[in-house]
Amino acid sequence: MIPAGSFRMGDIQGGGDSDEQPVHSVSVGQFAMGKFEVTFAEYDKFADATGRSKPSDSGWGRGNRPVINVSWNDATAYTEWLSSQTGKQYRLPTEAEWEYAARAGTETKYWWGNDIGTNKANCYGDDCGDSFEYTSDVGYFADNKFYLYCTQYN
């Protein structure tokens, strides 16, 4: 469960895109959010059960890797299917909910500080010292103070 709270939404650090302005205060109510990204294994189960095509992994790996190459419509269909399978209500977070959860009460560039650091996130190139060419298994990097993984907000 993500606690209710308020935060400043948008380009707090400066240097962002015009659609991240103006920075403004937002309040969100308590909501639930999965602590890990949806994996290929989970999404493939949905695709098999519903006769949908499985998305390409672009050669990055399946299994416990986060699903990629799905549209908003695909993701919404997954939440509807998951709701029907479990009897619980699932949905995608709003933009404000996602940013609030990713920031986890911080106003720094990343939830752990302003520097990318070493081996704190999966990122492109040699900037952060991770050992993955593409994606990593979910849960590989540390969680934020809301116990969510892979939410580096930038």
DACORDA-V931607 format. One record per pair of residues at least 12 apart in sequence whose C-alpha atoms are under 10 Angstrom apart, sorted by the first residue. I is the first residue (numbers start at 0). J is the second residue. Records with the same first field share a line. If there is no record, write none. Layout:
I = J  J
This chain:
0 = 29  30  31  32  33  34  145  146
1 = 27  28  29  30  31  32  33  96  99  100  103  144  145  146  147
2 = 27  28  29  30  31  99  100  103  145
3 = 26  27  28  29  30  96  99
4 = 25  26  27  28  29  99  104
5 = 24  25  26  27  28  95  99  104
6 = 22  23  24  25  26  27  95  98  99  102  103  104  105  106
7 = 21  22  23  24  25  26  95  98  99  102  104  105  106
8 = 20  21  22  23  24  25  26  94  95  98  99  102  106
9 = 21  22  23  24  25  95  98
10 = 22  23  106  108  153
11 = 23  106  107  108
12 = 106  107  108  113  153
13 = 108
15 = 153
25 = 95  96  99
26 = 95  96  99
27 = 93  95  96  99  100
28 = 96
29 = 96
30 = 92  96  100
31 = 89  90  92  96  100
32 = 89  90  91  92  96  97  100  145  146  147
33 = 89  146  147  148
34 = 137  138  142  143  145  146  147  148  149  150
35 = 65  136  137  138  139  142  146  147  148  149  150
36 = 63  64  65  66  136  137  138  147  148  149  150
37 = 63  64  65  66  67  74  77  137
38 = 61  62  63  64  65  66  67  136  137
39 = 53  54  55  56  60  61  62  63  64  65  66  67
40 = 61  62  63  64  65  66
41 = 62  63  64  65  66  77  81
42 = 54  61  62  65  66  67  69  73  74  77  81
43 = 61  62  66
45 = 76  77  78  80  81  84
46 = 73  77  80
48 = 80
49 = 76  77  80
51 = 73
53 = 66  68  69
54 = 66  67  68  69  70  73
55 = 67  68  69
56 = 68
57 = 133
58 = 133
59 = 131  132  133  134  135
60 = 133  134  135  136
61 = 134  136
62 = 136  137
63 = 135  136  137  138
64 = 133  134  135  136  137  138
65 = 134  135  136  137  138  149
66 = 134  137
67 = 134
71 = 91
74 = 90  91
75 = 89  90  91
76 = 90
77 = 89  90  91
78 = 90  91
79 = 91
97 = 150  152
98 = 150  151  152  153
99 = 145  152
100 = 143  144  145  146  147  150  152
101 = 142  143  144  145  147  148  149  150  151  152  153
102 = 143  144  145  150  151  152  153
103 = 143  144  145  146  147  150  152
104 = 143  144  145
105 = 144
107 = 152  153
108 = 151  152  153
109 = 143  150  151  152  153
110 = 142  143  144  150  151  152  153
111 = 141  142  143  144  151  152
113 = 153
114 = 127
115 = 127  128  151  153
116 = 128  129
117 = 129
118 = 130  131  139  140  141
119 = 139  140  141  142  149  151
120 = 135  139  140  141  148  149  150  151
121 = 133  134  135  136  139  140  149  151
122 = 134  135  151
135 = 149
137 = 149
